[in-house]
Amino acid sequence: MSEESSFLNYLEITNKVNNIILEKRNVDDTLNRLVDIINEKQEEYEISFIRIFYRGTEYKSVESVSMGVCFENHFKGEGNEIGLLQVCFSNYVDEDFENDSTKNLFLQNFSELISRYFSSINDSEGDKYAKADESEYIESSTISLKFLQRFLNKNTHSRDVYHDLMPFKVKEILLISSLYDAYAIDREGRFSEHMLGQYGQLNLTTFPRITGASSSNQAFEILESKHFDLIIYMVGVNKKTPLVTCRQIKKRYPYLPIYMLANNSSDITYFQDITADFNFADKIFSWNGNTNIFFSMIKLLEDKINVVNDTEIGNVRVILLVEDNPTYYSRYLSFLYKVLMEQTKRIIDDVSTDELYKVLRMRARPKILLATDYEEAVSIIKKHKKYLLCLITDVKFNMKGELHESAGIELIKYTRKKTKNLPTVIQSSDASYEEVAKENNSLFIYKNSETLYLDFQRFITKYLGFGDFVFKDKDENEIARASNINEFERLIKQIPDESLLFHGSHDHLSMWLMARGEIKAANKLIPKKVSDYSDIDELRNSILSLISVYRSERASGNIIPYEHGKNITEANVYSLSEGSLGGKGRGLAFINALINNYNFNKILPDIKIRTPKTFIIGTKEFEGFIDANNLQEIIVKEQDYKNIQCAFIKSHLSKELKGKLKNLLAVITNPIAVRSSGMFEDSISQPFAGIFETYLLPNSNTDFEIRIQQTYDAIKLVFASVYSNIAKGYVEAISYKLEDEKMAVVLQEAVGNQFDNLYYPHISGVAHSYNYYPFAHMKPEEGFAVAAVGLGKYVVEGQKAFRFSPKYPGIEINSPKDQFKNSQVKFYAIDLARKNINLLDGEMAGLSYNDISIAEKQGTLNHCSSVYNADSNSIYPGLKKSGPRIINFANILKYNYIPLHKTLDLVLNLGRDAMGSEIEIEYAVDLNKDRDGRASFYILQIKPLINTVKECNIKMSETKSESNILLTNKGMGNGLIDDIDNVVFVDPDKFDKSKTEEMALEIEELNAYMKSLNKHYVLIGPGRWGTRDKWIGIPVKWHQISNARVIVETSLVNFPLDSSSGSHFFHNVTSMDVGYFTVQNELNKSFIKYDVLKAQNIIREGSYFKIAEFQKPLTIKMDGKKRIYLIRD
């Protein structure tokens, strides 16, 4: 095996080793898999034996008869324990024993990667998201903790292949040239503009960085400082220096490819003669003033290294170019890559608007390999014969070491024996070979043609499947033409048997499908011959079935345009208008893609994870609505939000959207949720959760025109909510501009079932991946969930619902008596009896607020309720006993009627991985089981919980400081705040729990006063902040306290604290880095020194609140890891 082949094989092994190591599996599994790499291809790699010895265990490959020569190297294991790597090579030469030999360098790299593996698993031992029991839900093999990557790797669509293609990319190039030559390239060829421009135009995202060196010394200095993937040496007048420099580089860096770029034919001849004796460069190219040559050089190297990986994993095709003249192959490669890239991009643009898909799909374009003599060409054909797309060959080149007049003809004859139907091209500067080409059933291209580029373009388009599919009869007369997959499918049904037989026997069908990215469908056809089918009808039906299945799979989980008459499923999100999806829309689209591309059934067989049927109106409709109805003036000048709403209601949606909505509501008769999806709403950087409107429409009027008008009005009012007082206050608080917000709208079929005139799900709730109030042995990162019967509005508002840990669902957070006192007694439902609703009445227009006893009568509490026995202070699951009802979902959480807790645990962990931050989900559950015995778990929304405050470490000695004004071990937030000198607090002596609504209005006035001073403050008050239940806290909305940087909820002697659970209000607090503390005075370690607060300068006082001003800023410290929170004077 040549040095170059060895290099490529060892590079391939190294890439595979690296991929295995990145998965961070357990030690036994990892070391066994490393050995398996060699077991698979011992003969090809010329490695006779590999052994890894670690901690008394031997991991070894199958032993060959001839062991050859063995090399050993050590690696560092866990705790710096030393392991041994031994690799034996069947073939070797004396130079292999040198320290810088290819084999020794390969061994060093291999052992270094093993050391890195042990280092990485040591570092990740504390990772709380990679617990051993995660295998209950996810495969133990994870490439990284970022679930997005795992999701893409597990994607069952065609695109899963693309992620694994082209693992090697040229990222760093060293360009060696004189200053003059570098100037000439950049000035005449506009090198940077053209080369990087090509990457951008073709959806190629890995841009190489080019480092320049103008002398040998400078080149070596640079090479010692960083890694390079490729060296390009531009030859100037001096020809000796490049030779000497390249030889020295090759000696020091034998792995590093060197491409030499010569200026003219005489230079090429000079270097070709020398190369015959001295291998100083990997390839010589000809510079003709066209910067495309640089792009071609890069892609040629990438193709050469990636071809084995890409053909085996993705069945990527191979174009073989045989040409020994650098002038010609430089020109041909520029043409071929340009045509190939443009044609591939054209097809991608035709079949997809998904930008990620376009980038990935480019990786599956055919690879181009270059051979310069007969033997090299034959070697490539042998290795890649089943992947060959075409052969383009010169006529005269070396064969058996000598120039052969008809080597190309001999090569075509050899190839035809291996692959009978392979398209072949003979290219020559001698026009007389056109007849020879015809005799050999080959196309002829004249090297000196004025239309050489067009000639190649026609060949690739016509013969390699990149153009229309031209259906022909047995005499090759055109009978039909398909320009896309839909036309192709239609014509397959119609064409005569003889045409289908003709194309099937020549592999035309699979070639055309492959060019269009239908890799799986093409791969099903490739190994089959026409003779494998019983008759022509079986062949036809097989092709149609393949197209249907794989097209359906590819569409599943995508955002697709809504088309009237097409079947609507949960598998896709449907676009009703162009533009951005908005924050909520993005989250829903991602969740939909996740659900439909990940086989949750294997993990949770007793429950089906779903999303409701979802439709999104992109932001373009909102922009057009504002412009077409001339609403700009009223938006700016009108201060009364009701007047803005009325103006929006009177305005008109676009004719196109109204038409789609009419078609949609003709088939959707269940209630509909119309949700906001602002550009920044639920985004990772700045969530706008709960700021905009959501409407639930009964959709129950028998008059279709009324139903459709209600939908129109709901959409318009969601648009109007961008300009509500609440939205304006929030935007002002975070220093955004209102004009930056654009609104998309999400329409969803409401989750639930009809019970008499009410429509609601059995269970709704929210869940957080991080628990700010862990209990017992719970850990914050294990998250929490809150559940209630009926619509999720009940939970989101912060009303009395059931809180539990998905990790430990059986733990009772509250005593039986407290559970009874705090159990759900009301529930929300969509009221189907409300056929005529006035949406200006607000979100409750289509809803009813019902006593929980109604749900029991309707039979929806069977698995959700228990009975409280006051005499024994105990709880009995189910409804068989008499007594007060408690909504605690005991049959589900304790007795696993459905695996709700496991589902939440899985979704929270995967969602956190995917978003790269803590998350909140809203969910609903339908307990009615399908024919497979599965209940349905619906994910309604996913959004990030953001906290960007830097970490803060509180020493235990600090908790004992006399200067502490407040101390607690319950809270959220992390970091240091040292620029606040005001505390707004409720005077405990003046607190009256019947006056909490008045307190909300008073704090709103004080908040406005503090805003006028441009000052933030600490807010302290009893009970839950932001609750809708005025008896358990102060029912404020966010804009009423928006200048608070720290919010404290506390208990008083006659007012016990029921601490907050997840809500929109809570979400906005965390997203804006607001500290949130809970102080329960009955606990020894928690306190607030009200005497210190009252002793300060009181700058303003109301009926209930006081504003204390300290002489210097307070020190506010939040240690989220230790869960210690303090305020110190």
N, C-alpha and C positions, 0 to 999 in steps of 0.2 A: 504494500500500500504506500502511495506517495506521501510526502510530507504534508502536502496540501490536503489530501483526503483525510490523513490522520487528524490534522487541525480541525477540519469540519466535523469529524466524528466526535472528537473530544469536546468540541464546543456544544454539540448536540447533547452529549451526556451531561455536561456541566449545566446546561439550561434545565434539563430534566431533574437533576439533583436539586437545583435551586428551587424549582417549583414544589418539589416534595417537602423541602425544608420549610418553605413559607407556610405550609399547611399546619405546622406545629402539632402533629399527631403525637401519640405517646412514643416512647423511645423504641420499644420492640417493633412496633408497626413501621416507624420511620426507617430504622436500620434494615429491616427486612425488605422494604420497598426499594431502598438504595441498591441492594444486592440484586433485586429483580430486574432493575434496569439493564444490568449486564447479562443476566440470564436470557433475556429476550433476544439479544442480538450479539451473542458472544463471537460468532464467526465473523460477522460484518465488522465489529469493532476491533477484531484481532486481539481481544482480551480473553485469555484462557481461564482466568480465575480471579475472584475477588473475595477478600475476607476482611470482616470488621470484627475486632476483638475488643469487647468492652464489659467491664465488671464481671469477668469470668464466663461471659456468654460469647459464643462464636456465631457470627452471621456470615454465611459463605454461599457462593454460587456453586453450580455444578462443576466438578473438576474435569478438565480436558485431559485427553491422553498425553498430549505434549504440553507441559506447563510453560515452557519457554523461559524467560527471565522475569524475576519478581522484584518489585520495588516496594519499599516500606516508608511510611511516614506516620508521625504521631498527631493526635488531636486532643484538645481539652474537652473533657466531659463536664458533668455536674460537679460543682465544688472543686473545679480545676483537676479532677481526676483524669489521668492520662489513658487514652485509648489508642489502638493501633489499626491503621489502614494498610492493607497489603493488596497490591494489584499486580497480576502477572500478565505479560504480553507474549503472544505466540510467535511474533516476528520482532526482530530487533537488529540494530547495527551498533557499531562501536560508539558512534556519536550519542546514542541514547543514554550513555552513562555520564555524560557531562551534566553539570548542574542546571544549565539553561536549555536542556533538550526538551523537545515537545512532550515526551513522556513524563519527565520529572516535573515540568511546569503543570501538567495536567494533574499529577498526583498531589502537588502542593495545593492547587485550587480545590481539589476534592476534599482534602483533609481540612482546609480552611473553612469550607462551607459546613462541614460537620461540626466544627468548633463553634461556628456562628449559630447553628441550630441549638446547641446546648446552652449557649449564652442567651438566646432569645427565650427559651422555655424557662430558664432561671428567672429572667426579668419579668415574665408574665405570670409568675406563680400567684402574685397578689391580685391578679385581674379578677374582679368579682363577677364579670359577665361570662367567664369561661369555666364555670363549675363543671365538675365531673358529671353531675346529674343532668346537665344540658342534653346529654345523649338521649334522654327520654323523649326529647322533642325534636332535636336536630341531629343530623349526622355528625359524628365526632370529627370528621374532616372539615375543617374550616380554613379557607385561605387567609382570611383575616377576620377580625372582629367586626368589620364593616359588613353588615348583611347585604348591602347593595351589591357588593361583589359576589357574595354567595348566591344571591338571587340571579344575577346575570349568568353565573356559571351553571345554575340549575335550570335556567330558562329552557323550556321544552320546545321553543320555536327554532327556526333555522338560525337565528342570530346567535344561539349558544355556541355554535362552531366558530363564529367570527372572533369571539373574544380570545380564542386560543391560537388564532392565526397570526403570522408574522411576529413571533416573540422577539426576534432580533431587529432592532431599528438602528440605523446610523444616526447617532445623536451628536457625536463630536468628530469634527474633521480638522485635521491639520493641513493647511494649504501652504506648501513651500514654493516660493517663487521670488524672483527679484522684485524690487519695488516698481520697476518700470512695467514688468509683466502684470503685476497685480493691478496697477493703474490702467493698463490696456484692457484687461478683462472687465474691470468695473466701469470704465468709461465707454468702451465700444459695445460691450455685451450687456451692460446694466445688470451685472451678475446678481447682486442681492435682490433687486427688484424682480428679475425674471425667475430666478431659482425659487425664492421663497413665495413668489406670486403663484407659481405652479402648484405649490403645496396647498395654498389657500383655495385656489380655484377648483382643485380636485378633491376637496374634503379630506385632505391629509393633515393630521393634527400634530405629528411628531416632526417639528422643524429642527433640522440639524444646525448646530452652532459651529461656525467656522472661525478657527484661530489661524492667524497668519504668522509665517516666519520668513524672513528674508535672507537668512544665512544658515549654514549647517550648525554653527554653535548655538544660535538662537533656537533652532529646531530641537536640538538635544536638551537644552535647558527646559523647554516647554514640555517635551516628552517625559522628563523626569518629574514634572510637577503635577501631571494629570493624565487620565486615561483618554485614549482616542480610539475610535472605531475604524478610521480610515485615514490614510495619508494620500494626498494628491500632490504630486510634484510637477510643477509647470516648468518645462525646460525652456531656457533662453538660449543665448548665443553660446554660452559655456556648457559643453556637454560632459566634461570630465567630472565636474563637481557633483552633478546629480548621481553619477555612477558610484562615486566614492561614498557619498552621503547615504544613498539607498542601501549599499552593501553593509555599512556600519549599523544602520537602523535594523536591517534584517538579522544581523548577528545578535544585537541586543534584544530585539523584540520580534522573534520569529513568527509569532501569531499575528502580527499587525499587517493587514493588507496595504500594499503600496500600488497606487495607480499612477502611471506616468503619462503626462499630457504633452505631446510633442506638437511643434508649430507647423511642420511641413513634412512632405514625403521623404526628403533626404534624411531628416532627423529620425523618422520612423524606421527607414532602412538601416541606418546606423545602429540604432538600439536593438532592432530585431536580430541583427548579426551577432551582437554581443550577448544578447539574452540566450542564444543557442548554447553558449558556453558558461555563462554566469547568470544564475537566477536572482537578479537584483530587484525585479519588480513583478508584481502579479499579473498586470495587464498594461499594455501600451495603448493609448487612445490618441486620436487626432483632433487637434483644436482647429475648428474652422470658423471661429467667430460667433458660433451659436451656443449660448449658455445652456441649452437643453442637454448638452453632453454631460454637464455636471449632474443634472437630475438623473440621467440614464446611468451614469457610473454608480451613483448611490443605490439606485433601485436594482441594478445588476448584482451588486454585492449582497444586498438584502435578500434577493431572490435565491441566490446561490446558497446562502446559509439557511434560509427558512424552508427551502423546497421539500426537504424530507418531512419536517413537521407538518407543513401545510397540506401536502398531498395525503399523508396518513390520517390526519385529523379531519380535514375538510374536503378531501377529494378534489383539491384545487388542480386545475389543468396546467400543463406545461407546454410552452412553445419553445422548440429547439431551433436555434439559429446556428448554422455551420458556416463560418467565414473566417479566413485566416488573415485577411488584409485589414489592419487597424483603421485605415481611412474609410473603408466601406462599412465595417461593423460599427464604427463610431456613428456613421451616418444612419445606418439601418436601426440601430438601437434607439437613437433619438426619435426616428419616425415611429418605430413600433410602440415605444412607451407612450408617445403622444397620442397615437390613435387608440391604443388599448385603454389608456386612462380616460380619454374623452368618451369613448363608446361605453365603457363601464359606467361612467358618471351619468351619461344620457339615459341609460336603462334604469339606473337607480332613481333618478329624478322622475322618471315616468311612473315607477311603481310605488314610490314612497315619499311622504312628506316628513317622515320621522328623521330628524337630523342625526340622532345617535345611530340609527340604522344605516344611514348613508355612510357615515364614517367607518362603521364596522364592515359594511358590505364591500367597501373598497379593498379590504384586506383579501377578499376571495377572488380578486381578479387573477387571470392566468399569470403564472411566473414565466419569466424568460431566462433561458439558460444558453450560454454561448460556448460553442466548441470550435477549436481551430484546426483539428485534424480528425481523421477517420476514427482512430481508436478512441479518442475522447468522446466523439459522438456516439459510437456504439456503446460505450460504457454508460452514458446517460440514458440511452434507449433501453438498455437492459434493466437499469435501475428504476426507470419511471415509465415503462412502456404502457401500463394500464392507465396512466394519467396524461399521456401525450395528447395534445390538442392539434398540433400540426408540426410539420418539419419544413423549415426554410433553409435551403442549402445552395452553396456555390457548387460549381462543377469541378474545378481544379483545386486540390489542396493535398496536403501530405497524407500518405497512406503507407504504413510500415516504414516510416522515417524518410520517405522520398516523395517528391511531387508526382501525383498521379493525375493523368489527363481526364479521367472520368470517375474520380473518387465519389463525387456527388451522386452520379447515376448508380454506382454500386451501393451507396448508402441507402438510396430509395428502395432498391431491390431487396436489400437486407431488411429494411423497415417493414416492407409489405408482407414479408414472411411472419413478422411479429404482430403487426396490427394492420389487417387487410384494408380497412376503410379510412385510414388516416389521411387527411388532406395534406398534400405536399406541394411545395413551391420550388422551382428551380430558378435561381437568379444568376445572371451572367452578363458580362459586357460584350459577349459574342451573341448577336441576334440569331445566329443559325441554330442555337440550341432550343429555339421555340418548338421546332418539330420533334426534337428528342423529348422535350417535356410532354408533348401530346402523346407520344408513343408510350410514355410511362405514366399516363393518366395524371399528369401534374400540371399545375398552372405555371406559366412562365412570366417572370418580371425582368425587364431589361434594366441593367444597372445604371446605364447612362440616360434613362428616360427623363424627359423634362417634367413628367407628371409622376415621379417616383412615389411621392407621399400619397397621392390620390390612388395609385396602384395598390399600395399597402392597405389603405383605408377600405377600398372596395373588396379586397380579399378578406379582411377581418370581418367586415359587415356581412358579406354574402356567404362565406364558407364556414365561419366560426360561430355562427349563431347570434351575432350582435345586432343584426338587422331584423327585418320582418321574416317570419317563417313562411317560406314559399312552398305551398303544397304542390306536388307534381305527380303526374301519372307515371306509368312504368317507362314511357318514352321520354321522360323528363320535360314534359310540357307543363307550364304553369296552369293550375286549375283554381287556386284560391291563395289568399295571402292573409296572414295574421300579424298585427303589429303589437298586440299585447296578450296577456294571459287569458283574458276573457274571450277575445276573438279566437284564440287558439283552442280553448275548450269547446266553444261553439262549433268550430269547423271540424274538430276531431269527431264530433257526432255525425257530421254530414258527408265527409269525404268518402270516395269509393274505397272498397276493400283493397284494390290494387295499389292505391296511393299510400294507404296506411302501411301496407306490407313493404312497399318500397322504402319509405322513410324509417320504418322500424328496423329493417335489416341493415341499414346504413348508419345507425346510431344518431340520426339527425334529431330525433325527438329529445333524447337525453342531453345532447349538446346544447340545444336551444334553451332548455329548461335550466341547465347549469349556468349559462350566460346570464340568465335573469335572476339568479340567486335562489332558485328553487332546488337547493342542494339535496334535501332529503328526498324529494320526488325523483330527481335525476338519479340519485344513488340507488333507488329501488329499481330503476329501469336498466341501469348500466350493466349489471351482471347477467341480465336475462337476454336470451336470444328469442327470436320470433318462433323458433321451433319448440320453445319451452311452453308455449300456449297451445291449448287443444284446438282452437280455431281463431279466426280473425276477430270474432265478437268478443272472445275472452280478452284478447289483446286490447281492443278498444275500451272495454269496460274497465280493465285494469288501469289504463292511462287516465281515464276520467275520474276514477275513484281516487287515485293518487293525487291528482290536481286538487280535487275537492277537499280531501283530508288535510293536506299540508297548507292549502290556502286558508282553510278554516282555523287551523292551529296558529298560523302566523298572525291572523287578524285578532285572535283571542287576546284580551287584555290590552288592546290598543285603543286609541282615540280615533274614531272613524266618523266621517260625515254622515249625518242622518239622511236616509233616503226613504222616501215614501214607498210603501209596499214591501220593503225588506223586513224580514223577521227581526224583532227586537229581543235581545237577550241580555242577561246580566254579564255576559263575558266581555262586553265592550262598553266604553264610555262614548256617547254619541255627541258630536259637535253640531250645534244648531246655528252657530255664527262664528266667523273668523275672529282672530285676535287672541290675546292672552287668556289663559284659563282662570287667572286669579289664584290667590294662595290656597283657598279651600278646594278649588277645582284641581289644582296641581296635586294636592294631597290625596284627593279621591281617585284621580287618574292613576297615581302611583299605587295606591292600595289595590285598585282593581287589577292592575298589571301584576302585582305581587300574588294576589289570590289566584288568578287564572294561569299563572306560570309556575306555581309551586304546588307540589302534590301534598297538601295537608292531610289528605285522607289516610295516608300511611301513618301519620303521626297521631291524628285524632280521628279514629274511624267512627266515633259515635256522634260527631257533630260536623256540620257543614259550614265552613267559613264563607261568607258571601258579602256582596255589596248590593244595595238596591239598584234597580234600573236607573241609570243616571244619564242626564242630558245637560250639556253646558252651553250657555250663550256667551261667546267670547266677547272681549272688551270692545271690539269694533262696533258692535251694536250700540253700546253705551255712548261711545264717541259720536256716532252718527245720530243717535237720539237727541243728544244735547244740541248738536249743530242744526239738524233738520227742523227742530221745533223752537229754535232761537231762545234757548233757556239760559244763555250765559248771563244776561242782564239780571234776571230774577235771582239767579244763584248768588251773584255778588251783592245785590242791593237788599234783598228781602231778609229780614231778621227773624220773622215768624216762620217756624218750620212747618206749621200746618198749611200756610199759604204756599210754601214750596211744594208740599205734597199734592195739594189741589192742582197746581200748575202742571205737575208731572202727570197726574191722572188724566188731565184734559189733552195731553200731548199724544202723539201717535208713534207706535213702533213701526219698524220697516215692513213693507209689504211682504218681503221674502220671509222674514221671521214669522209673521202672522200666519202665512200659508203653512209653514212647517208645524207651527203649534196646533193649527186646526187638524192637520193630518195626525199629529201625535195624540191629541185628546180624543180623536175618534176611536182609538184602540186602547187608551189607558183610562179606565173608569174608576180605579181606586183613588183614594185621597192622594194629594200631591204636596210635597214640601218644596217651597220656593226659597232658596237660600242665597245669601250674599256670598260673593267670592271676589273681594277686592284684591288689587295687585299686591298689597302688602299683608293682606289678611292671612293669618296662620303661617306666614313665611318664617324662615329660620332666623332671619336677622331682626325682624320687628313685628311680632304678631299683633294684629288688630282684632283679637278675638272678642266676639260679643258686642262689637261697636255698631255693626250694621244690622239691618232687619232680616228676619226670617218669618215666612208665613206658611201656615199649614192649611191647605184648602180642602174642604170636605169633597169637592168635585162631585156633588151628589144631586145637583139640580137636573130635572128631566129635560129642561130647555138647554140644548147644546150651546146656543149663543150666550146664555148667561154664564155657563161654565167657562167658556173660552174667554169671555170678558173679565171674569174674576182672575183668570191666569194672567191676562194682559196687565190688569191693575196691580197684581202682586209684583210682577216684574218691574213695573214703573216705580212702585214704592220702594223696592230694593235699590233701584237707581237713585231715588231721592234721598235715601238714608245716608248717602255720602255727605249730604249737606245738613244733617241733623246737628243739634246743639251738642249732643254727646260726641259725635264724630269730630266736630270742630274743636271741642275741648281736648280730646285725645291727641289730635294732630298737633295742636299748639303745644301740648305738654311734652311731646317728643321731638319738637323742632322740625316737623315735616311741613311740606306745603300741600294744601288741600288740592291744588290743581294737579299734583303728581299722582293722586289716586284715581284709578279707573276701575270700573266695576264690571265684573263678569257675574253671571247668575247661574246657579246650579238648580236644576229641576230633578227631583227624585220621586219615584213612587214610594209613598210612605210605607214603612214597615209595620205590619200588624195584621189583625183580623177583625172582622165585624162581629160585635156583640150587641144585639138589638140595634139601637141607633148610635152606638159608640164604636169607634175604631181606634185600636191601640195595640201595642205589642205586650206580650206577657211581662217582659223585663226590659228596662232601659237603664243606662248608666254611663258613668265616666270612669276611666282608669288612668292612673299616672304611673310612669315607670320609676318615679322617685317618690318615696314616702317621707314627707317632712315631719311626720308624727309617728315614727315607728313605736311599736308596743311589744312588751315582753322581749323575746329573742329575735324579733323581726329586725331586718337590716334596711336602712333607707333605700338602697338600690334594688330591693325586691318589689318596690312599688305598692300601690294600694288600689282598691276599686270601690266604687259606690254604686249601689243598685236600688231600683225602685220598680214598682208595678206601674205600667202605663207609659206615657210619653216621657222622654228624657228631659223635657223642660223642668220637671219637678226637681231633678237632681241638679241640673245646671244652676237653678236659682238658689241652691244651697238649703233646700228644705230638709225636713227630717227623713233621711233615707238610711239604708243599711250599708255600713262601711266594713270592708273585710280585706284580708291579705290574700292575694292570689296564690302566694307561696304556702301560706298556712291558713286555709279557709276555715279550719275547725276551731281556731282560737277565738274565744269570746272576748271581744274588746271591752264590752260593758257588762255589768251585772244584769241578771234577769229583770230586776226592777227598773234599772236604767233603760234596758231595751224596750220595756213596755212604755215607759214615759216618752221615749224618743222614737217610737215606731211610727211608720208612715200611716196617716189617717185619711189622706186625700190622694187623688191621682188625676192627672190630666189625660184627656182623650179628645180625638177629633169628633165633633158632634155632627153626625150625618143628617140630623134633623134640621140643621141650619143651612137651608138651601139658598137663601138670599142673605149674603153677608156684606157688611160695610167694612172694607179693609182699613179705612181711616180710623176705625176704632182701635186698631193696633193688632198685636200678635194674637190676642185672645179672640179675635173676630170669629174664627172657625172652630174654637175649642170650648170644652166645658171642663169645669173643675168639680170633681165628683167625690162623694164619700166612698171610702174603701169598701164599705159593705156592698156597694153596687157591683164591684168587681167579684166579690165572693158569690153573689147571686148569679153572676154570669159564668161562674165556673173557672175563672182564671187564676184563683189563688191556691188551687190544689197542691201545687209543688212549691209555692212561694210563702206560705204562711205557717205559723205555729200558734199554739194556744198558751196563754200565760195563766198560771195558777198562783193567785196572790197568797193563798193560805200557806202553800209550801215554798213560795218564791222560786218556782221552777217553770220550765218551758217544755211543752210537748209538741214535737213535730207533727204537722198535718192539721186537719180540721175536724177530726172525729170527736174530740172532746168539746164540751161547752166552755165558754169563757172568752175573755178579751183576746182579740187577734193581734199577733205580732208579725210583721213582714220581715222575716229573717232568712228566707230561702234555704231553710235547713235541709229539705229533701234534696236540694241541688248541691249545696256546698258541703254538707256533712255526709250525705248518703249517696252522692254522685249520681243522681238521676240523669244529669248530663254533665260532661266534664267542663263546666264553665270556668272554674279556677285555672285548670290547665290551659284552656284556650286563651284566657287573658294573660297568663304568664308567658305563653309562647308569643303572642302578638306584641306584648310590651317589649320583650327582649329583642325580637326581630325588628320592630319599629325603631327602637333606640339604635340598634346597629345601623339601620338603613339611613336614618336622618343624622346620625353623628351627634345626637343630643338627647337629653331626656324628653319624653313625649307625653302627650295626653291623647287618649282616644275617646270618642263617644260611640256607644254600641247599643244594639238592641237584640233581643232574643225572642225567637218564635219557638215555643215548646212543642208545637205540633210536629210530629215526626213524619218523615217521608217514607216511601216504600222500603228503603234500606235501613229504617230505624234511626235516622239521624234528625236531630233538631237543627235549627238554623241560627247561627251567630252572625249578625250583620255588623260590619264596621261602617259607621256613618260618617266618621270624620277622624282625621289624625292631624295633630299639630305639635310643634316643638314647645317645650318648656325651656325658656332661655334664662340663663343666669351667668353674666359675664364678669361679675365681681371677682377680683383676685382673691386667692386663698389667704386665710389669716389663721395664725396659730396662737391660741390662748393658753398661757401657762397656768397651771393649777393655782399658783400663788396669786395670780391676778384676780381670781374669784373671791379671795378673802380680803381684798382691798377695801378700806373704809370709805374710799371715794366713790365706790360703785353706787349708782342711783337705782339701777335695775340689774337684775340677774335672773336668768332662766336657762333651763336645759331643753326647752321646746321652742323651736322656731325654724325659720328658713332664711336663706341668704348666706352669703359668705364673703368676708372681706372687712375692710376698714373704712369707716366714714369719719372724717374729722373736720368737716366744714359746716356743721349745723350748731346753732346756739339757741334754738327755740324749741320748746315742747308745748304742744297743744294737748290739754288733758281734761277729762271729765272730773269735776270735783266730786269725790265719792259722797260727800255730805249732801250734794244737790241732785244726785242721780235718782230718777223716778222711772221705773221700767215701763210705765204706761205712757211716758212722754217721748219715746224714742224717735217717733216721726218728727216731732218738733226739734229734737237734737240734730237730726239729719239736715234740716233746713238751716240750723244755726251753724253747724260745721261748714256748710256750703258757703255761708257769708264769711266765716273766718278764713276759709281756704282762698276765697277771692281776695281778701285783705292781704294774706301772705304773698299771693301772686303779685299784687300791686307793689309789694316791697321787694319782689324778686328773691324771695327767701323760701328755702325748704324747711321742713320741721319734722319732729317726732310726734306721732299722734297716739294717744293712749285713751282707751275707753273700755267699758265693761261689755262682755258678751261678744257675739259674732259681728264683725264688720261686714257689711254687704249682704246680710241676710234679708230675705223677703218676709220673714216672720218677725214682726216687731217686738214680740215677747221674749226673744232670745238674743237680741242684739240691736244695733242701730242700723236701720235699713238704708244705707247710703248707696249711691252709684259712684262709679269711679271718678267722674268729672267733679264730684263734690269734695273729693279729698286728693285731687291729682298732684298737689305739691308736697304731699307727705313722702319723705324718703324712708322712714321707718314707721311701721304700723304695729301697735301693741294691742292685743285683746287680753282682757284680764277678768278675773272673778272678783266679786265683792262678797261681803259677809252674807247678805241675803239674796245674792244673785250668782248662783254657780255658773261656771263657764262650760258650754258645750262647744269645744273648739271646732274651727271651720274645716270643711272638706272641700274637694275640688269644685271650682266654678269658673265662669268667665272672669269674674272679678279677681279670683285668686291667680288665674293665668296671667292677667295683665300686670298684677303686682310683681310676679316673678320676671316677666319679660322686660320690665323697666328697672330691674335691679333694686327693687324696694325690699328692705328687710321686713320680716313679719315675725313677731314674737308672741308667744303665749305665756302668760304669767298666771299661774294658779296659786294664790296666796296661801292656800291650805298646805301646799308642799313646802317643806323646810328650806329647800335650796332656791326657791323662787321668791322674789320680792320686788316691790316698787316703793321707794321712799317718797311718799307724798309730801311729808314735812319739808323735804329738801326742795321739792318743786314749788310748794306754796311760799317758801322763803325767798324765792327769786323775784326779780323785777317783773310784775304782772303788767304787760303792756296793753292787754285788752282782755275784757271779761264779759261773758254773756250770761244767760240764765243758767247754763249748765257747764260751759267750757271756760277755761282760762288759758291764756298764752303766757308762758313763763319764758323770760329771756335771761340767759346766762352771760356772765361777763366775758367768757372766752368759749370757743367752740368745744362741744362735747366730744369725747372719744367713744365711738360706737364700734364694737368689735363683734364679728360673727364668725364662729368657728364651726362650719358645717360638719366637718368630720368628727369632732368631739361632741358636737351638739351642745355648745356653750355659747351664750349670747349675753353681752353686757353693755351697759351704758355707764360711762364714768365721767365725773366732772373734772 
